[in-house]
Amino acid sequence: MLKFNQKDHTYTWKDSPVPGVSEIMEHSVPFLSYASDEAMYKSNQFGKVVHKVTELSDKNRLSQYNYPEEVQDYLNQWKLFKKEIIPELKKNGYGSILCDIKTGAFSPKWFLQLAAYERLWFENNFSIPSPKSINVSRRKWKKKKTSIHIESKFYSWQYKYAGTIDRIFILNSKTPKHASIIVQLLHDRYRIRFPVNPHMMDFNVFLSMKNIFDWKKANNLIRG
């Protein structure tokens, strides 16, 4: 059974620690950034607050949480995305949408994370798609109506990693058409980013990072 420790953001599977997607990305290979460490830290902390606010808003529990005034603009953009885009995707025949919420400047590594989350979703709920198609055959959710799944946590028994998917929109349980997207929230607008590369290309890069992470871990190059 998968367990998540909110305090230190770690996962265990059957009481054994397993790495999360973000942890693998952080400790495998460095990504070039022109921002200072302090700026990166502030950006990451701000992103965590935005994630928390959108989560509580979708759960109708936002009144319990005090947050900085500047975060409201980002929450408004998230609400606007749901109002404008989700109905349009349903209208265009999509049965399910996987969303990874991002803030700040775009980075290509976002798509590696997205591919890792997508594989978790497929492995736990669908048959694995071929590299040529993202249409999938349903295993579960057959009786589910339109719904939103918030901060869903999954474990990959095949690749031995875990992750938390920000949002999964089930729009039509009878329709296999699926899309995984990045929703980039900015203070005055939102942007939707579809993967540029085929799913398997990005996922194979992530698997290479997972192999590097495992090697570092085995050689005591990663603490914890």
C-alpha positions as a Markdown table, in Angstrom:
| # | Residue | x | y | z |
|---|---|---|---|---|
| 1 | Met | 0.0 | 0.0 | 0.0 |
| 2 | Leu | 1.3 | 3.5 | -0.9 |
| 3 | Lys | 1.7 | 6.0 | 1.9 |
| 4 | Phe | 2.7 | 9.6 | 1.7 |
| 5 | Asn | 4.4 | 11.7 | 4.4 |
| 6 | Gln | 3.2 | 15.2 | 3.9 |
| 7 | Lys | 5.8 | 16.7 | 6.3 |
| 8 | Asp | 8.9 | 15.6 | 4.3 |
| 9 | His | 7.2 | 14.8 | 1.0 |
| 10 | Thr | 8.3 | 11.1 | 0.9 |
| 11 | Tyr | 6.6 | 7.9 | -0.2 |
| 12 | Thr | 6.6 | 4.4 | 1.1 |
| 13 | Trp | 5.3 | 1.3 | -0.6 |
| 14 | Lys | 4.6 | -1.6 | 1.8 |
| 15 | Asp | 6.6 | 0.3 | 4.4 |
| 16 | Ser | 9.7 | 0.5 | 2.1 |
| 17 | Pro | 10.8 | 4.0 | 0.9 |
| 18 | Val | 10.4 | 4.7 | -2.8 |
| 19 | Pro | 11.4 | 7.8 | -4.7 |
| 20 | Gly | 8.9 | 10.3 | -6.0 |
| 21 | Val | 9.0 | 11.9 | -9.5 |
| 22 | Ser | 10.2 | 15.3 | -8.1 |
| 23 | Glu | 12.9 | 13.6 | -6.0 |
| 24 | Ile | 14.2 | 11.7 | -9.1 |
| 25 | Met | 14.3 | 14.8 | -11.2 |
| 26 | Glu | 16.1 | 16.8 | -8.5 |
| 27 | His | 18.9 | 14.2 | -7.8 |
| 28 | Ser | 19.6 | 12.7 | -11.2 |
| 29 | Val | 21.0 | 15.4 | -13.6 |
| 30 | Pro | 21.3 | 19.2 | -13.2 |
| 31 | Phe | 19.2 | 21.5 | -15.3 |
| 32 | Leu | 20.7 | 24.8 | -16.4 |
| 33 | Ser | 19.2 | 27.8 | -14.7 |
| 34 | Tyr | 20.2 | 31.4 | -14.8 |
| 35 | Ala | 18.4 | 32.2 | -11.6 |
| 36 | Ser | 20.2 | 32.4 | -8.3 |
| 37 | Asp | 19.6 | 29.8 | -5.6 |
| 38 | Glu | 17.7 | 32.3 | -3.6 |
| 39 | Ala | 15.4 | 33.2 | -6.5 |
| 40 | Met | 14.9 | 29.5 | -7.3 |
| 41 | Tyr | 14.0 | 28.8 | -3.6 |
| 42 | Lys | 11.5 | 31.7 | -3.5 |
| 43 | Ser | 9.9 | 30.5 | -6.8 |
| 44 | Asn | 9.6 | 27.0 | -5.5 |
| 45 | Gln | 8.0 | 28.1 | -2.3 |
| 46 | Phe | 5.6 | 30.4 | -4.2 |
| 47 | Gly | 4.6 | 27.5 | -6.4 |
| 48 | Lys | 3.9 | 25.3 | -3.4 |
| 49 | Val | 1.5 | 28.0 | -2.1 |
| 50 | Val | -0.3 | 28.2 | -5.4 |
| 51 | His | -0.7 | 24.4 | -5.5 |
| 52 | Lys | -2.1 | 24.4 | -2.0 |
| 53 | Val | -4.6 | 27.2 | -2.7 |
| 54 | Thr | -5.9 | 25.6 | -5.9 |
| 55 | Glu | -6.2 | 22.3 | -4.1 |
| 56 | Leu | -8.2 | 23.7 | -1.2 |
| 57 | Ser | -10.3 | 25.8 | -3.7 |
| 58 | Asp | -11.2 | 22.6 | -5.6 |
| 59 | Lys | -12.1 | 20.9 | -2.3 |
| 60 | Asn | -14.2 | 23.9 | -1.2 |
| 61 | Arg | -12.0 | 24.3 | 1.9 |
| 62 | Leu | -10.2 | 27.5 | 1.0 |
| 63 | Ser | -11.8 | 29.5 | 3.8 |
| 64 | Gln | -9.6 | 27.6 | 6.3 |
| 65 | Tyr | -6.3 | 28.8 | 4.7 |
| 66 | Asn | -4.7 | 32.2 | 4.8 |
| 67 | Tyr | -2.6 | 33.0 | 1.8 |
| 68 | Pro | -0.7 | 36.0 | 0.3 |
| 69 | Glu | -2.8 | 38.4 | -1.7 |
| 70 | Glu | -0.7 | 38.0 | -4.9 |
| 71 | Val | -1.7 | 34.3 | -5.0 |
| 72 | Gln | -5.3 | 35.3 | -5.8 |
| 73 | Asp | -4.4 | 36.2 | -9.4 |
| 74 | Tyr | -3.1 | 32.7 | -10.0 |
| 75 | Leu | -6.1 | 31.1 | -8.4 |
| 76 | Asn | -8.4 | 33.2 | -10.6 |
| 77 | Gln | -6.5 | 31.9 | -13.7 |
| 78 | Trp | -6.9 | 28.3 | -12.5 |
| 79 | Lys | -10.7 | 28.9 | -12.2 |
| 80 | Leu | -10.8 | 30.5 | -15.6 |
| 81 | Phe | -9.0 | 27.5 | -17.1 |
| 82 | Lys | -11.5 | 25.1 | -15.6 |
| 83 | Lys | -14.4 | 27.3 | -16.9 |
| 84 | Glu | -13.1 | 27.8 | -20.4 |
| 85 | Ile | -11.0 | 24.8 | -21.3 |
| 86 | Ile | -12.4 | 21.7 | -19.6 |
| 87 | Pro | -15.9 | 22.0 | -21.2 |
| 88 | Glu | -14.2 | 22.6 | -24.6 |
| 89 | Leu | -12.1 | 19.5 | -24.2 |
| 90 | Lys | -15.1 | 17.5 | -23.3 |
| 91 | Lys | -16.9 | 18.9 | -26.3 |
| 92 | Asn | -14.0 | 17.8 | -28.5 |
| 93 | Gly | -14.4 | 14.2 | -27.4 |
| 94 | Tyr | -11.9 | 13.8 | -24.6 |
| 95 | Gly | -12.8 | 11.3 | -21.9 |
| 96 | Ser | -10.1 | 12.2 | -19.4 |
| 97 | Ile | -7.5 | 15.0 | -18.9 |
| 98 | Leu | -4.4 | 14.7 | -16.7 |
| 99 | Cys | -3.3 | 18.2 | -15.5 |
| 100 | Asp | 0.1 | 19.2 | -14.0 |
| 101 | Ile | -0.1 | 22.7 | -12.6 |
| 102 | Lys | 3.0 | 24.9 | -13.0 |
| 103 | Thr | 4.0 | 28.4 | -12.1 |
| 104 | Gly | 7.0 | 30.5 | -13.2 |
| 105 | Ala | 9.1 | 30.3 | -16.3 |
| 106 | Phe | 8.7 | 27.4 | -18.7 |
| 107 | Ser | 11.2 | 24.5 | -18.6 |
| 108 | Pro | 11.3 | 21.6 | -21.0 |
| 109 | Lys | 11.8 | 19.3 | -18.0 |
| 110 | Trp | 8.1 | 19.8 | -17.2 |
| 111 | Phe | 7.3 | 17.4 | -20.0 |
| 112 | Leu | 9.5 | 14.7 | -18.5 |
| 113 | Gln | 7.6 | 15.0 | -15.2 |
| 114 | Leu | 4.3 | 14.9 | -17.2 |
| 115 | Ala | 5.3 | 11.7 | -18.9 |
| 116 | Ala | 6.2 | 10.1 | -15.6 |
| 117 | Tyr | 2.8 | 11.1 | -14.1 |
| 118 | Glu | 1.0 | 9.9 | -17.3 |
| 119 | Arg | 2.7 | 6.5 | -16.9 |
| 120 | Leu | 1.5 | 6.2 | -13.3 |
| 121 | Trp | -2.0 | 7.0 | -14.4 |
| 122 | Phe | -2.0 | 4.5 | -17.3 |
| 123 | Glu | -0.4 | 1.8 | -15.2 |
| 124 | Asn | -2.9 | 2.1 | -12.4 |
| 125 | Asn | -6.0 | 2.7 | -14.4 |
| 126 | Phe | -5.6 | 1.7 | -18.1 |
| 127 | Ser | -3.8 | -0.6 | -20.4 |
| 128 | Ile | -0.4 | 0.9 | -21.4 |
| 129 | Pro | -0.8 | 2.8 | -24.7 |
| 130 | Ser | 1.4 | 2.2 | -27.7 |
| 131 | Pro | 4.0 | 4.8 | -28.6 |
| 132 | Lys | 1.8 | 5.8 | -31.6 |
| 133 | Ser | -1.4 | 6.5 | -29.7 |
| 134 | Ile | -2.5 | 8.0 | -26.4 |
| 135 | Asn | -6.0 | 6.4 | -26.8 |
| 136 | Val | -6.4 | 3.9 | -24.0 |
| 137 | Ser | -8.7 | 1.1 | -23.0 |
| 138 | Arg | -10.5 | 1.5 | -19.7 |
| 139 | Arg | -10.0 | -0.8 | -16.8 |
| 140 | Lys | -11.6 | 1.2 | -14.1 |
| 141 | Trp | -13.9 | 4.3 | -13.7 |
| 142 | Lys | -16.5 | 2.7 | -16.0 |
| 143 | Lys | -19.3 | 3.9 | -13.7 |
| 144 | Lys | -17.8 | 7.3 | -12.9 |
| 145 | Lys | -19.6 | 10.4 | -14.1 |
| 146 | Thr | -17.8 | 13.7 | -14.8 |
| 147 | Ser | -15.5 | 14.3 | -11.8 |
| 148 | Ile | -12.2 | 15.7 | -10.7 |
| 149 | His | -9.6 | 13.8 | -8.8 |
| 150 | Ile | -7.4 | 16.0 | -6.7 |
| 151 | Glu | -3.8 | 15.3 | -5.7 |
| 152 | Ser | -4.1 | 11.6 | -6.6 |
| 153 | Lys | -1.1 | 9.5 | -5.5 |
| 154 | Phe | 0.1 | 6.4 | -7.4 |
| 155 | Tyr | 2.9 | 3.8 | -7.4 |
| 156 | Ser | 4.5 | 2.2 | -10.4 |
| 157 | Trp | 5.1 | -1.5 | -9.5 |
| 158 | Gln | 6.9 | -1.9 | -12.8 |
| 159 | Tyr | 9.4 | 1.0 | -12.5 |
| 160 | Lys | 9.4 | 1.4 | -8.7 |
| 161 | Tyr | 8.6 | 5.1 | -8.2 |
| 162 | Ala | 5.6 | 7.1 | -7.0 |
| 163 | Gly | 4.1 | 10.5 | -7.7 |
| 164 | Thr | 1.2 | 12.8 | -7.1 |
| 165 | Ile | -0.9 | 13.9 | -10.0 |
| 166 | Asp | -2.3 | 17.4 | -9.5 |
| 167 | Arg | -5.6 | 16.9 | -11.3 |
| 168 | Ile | -7.4 | 14.2 | -13.2 |
| 169 | Phe | -10.6 | 15.2 | -14.9 |
| 170 | Ile | -12.9 | 12.3 | -15.9 |
| 171 | Leu | -15.1 | 13.9 | -18.5 |
| 172 | Asn | -16.7 | 10.9 | -20.1 |
| 173 | Ser | -16.0 | 7.4 | -18.8 |
| 174 | Lys | -17.2 | 5.8 | -22.1 |
| 175 | Thr | -14.7 | 7.7 | -24.2 |
| 176 | Pro | -11.0 | 6.5 | -24.4 |
| 177 | Lys | -9.6 | 9.7 | -25.8 |
| 178 | His | -7.1 | 11.1 | -23.3 |
| 179 | Ala | -4.8 | 14.1 | -23.0 |
| 180 | Ser | -2.0 | 15.0 | -20.5 |
| 181 | Ile | -1.3 | 18.7 | -20.3 |
| 182 | Ile | 0.7 | 21.3 | -18.5 |
| 183 | Val | -1.4 | 24.2 | -17.1 |
| 184 | Gln | 1.0 | 27.1 | -16.6 |
| 185 | Leu | -0.5 | 29.7 | -14.3 |
| 186 | Leu | 0.6 | 33.3 | -14.5 |
| 187 | His | -0.7 | 36.3 | -12.7 |
| 188 | Asp | -2.6 | 37.7 | -15.7 |
| 189 | Arg | -3.3 | 34.6 | -17.8 |
| 190 | Tyr | -2.9 | 30.8 | -18.1 |
| 191 | Arg | -1.2 | 28.8 | -20.8 |
| 192 | Ile | -1.9 | 25.2 | -21.9 |
| 193 | Arg | 1.1 | 23.2 | -23.0 |
| 194 | Phe | 0.7 | 19.9 | -24.8 |
| 195 | Pro | 3.8 | 17.6 | -25.0 |
| 196 | Val | 6.0 | 18.3 | -28.0 |
| 197 | Asn | 7.5 | 14.8 | -28.1 |
| 198 | Pro | 5.8 | 11.4 | -28.2 |
| 199 | His | 5.0 | 10.1 | -24.7 |
| 200 | Met | 7.6 | 7.3 | -24.9 |
| 201 | Met | 10.4 | 9.6 | -25.9 |
| 202 | Asp | 9.9 | 11.8 | -22.8 |
| 203 | Phe | 9.3 | 8.8 | -20.6 |
| 204 | Asn | 12.4 | 7.1 | -21.7 |
| 205 | Val | 14.4 | 10.2 | -20.8 |
| 206 | Phe | 12.8 | 10.1 | -17.3 |
| 207 | Leu | 13.7 | 6.4 | -17.0 |
| 208 | Ser | 17.3 | 7.3 | -17.7 |
| 209 | Met | 17.1 | 9.8 | -14.9 |
| 210 | Lys | 15.6 | 7.1 | -12.7 |
| 211 | Asn | 18.6 | 4.8 | -13.5 |
| 212 | Ile | 21.0 | 7.6 | -12.5 |
| 213 | Phe | 19.1 | 8.2 | -9.3 |
| 214 | Asp | 19.2 | 4.5 | -8.4 |
| 215 | Trp | 23.0 | 4.4 | -9.1 |
| 216 | Lys | 23.6 | 7.4 | -6.9 |
| 217 | Lys | 21.5 | 5.9 | -4.2 |
| 218 | Ala | 23.3 | 2.6 | -4.4 |
| 219 | Asn | 26.6 | 4.4 | -4.1 |
| 220 | Asn | 25.5 | 6.5 | -1.1 |
| 221 | Leu | 25.7 | 9.7 | -3.2 |
| 222 | Ile | 22.2 | 10.8 | -2.1 |
| 223 | Arg | 21.4 | 11.3 | 1.5 |
| 224 | Gly | 18.2 | 10.1 | 3.1 |
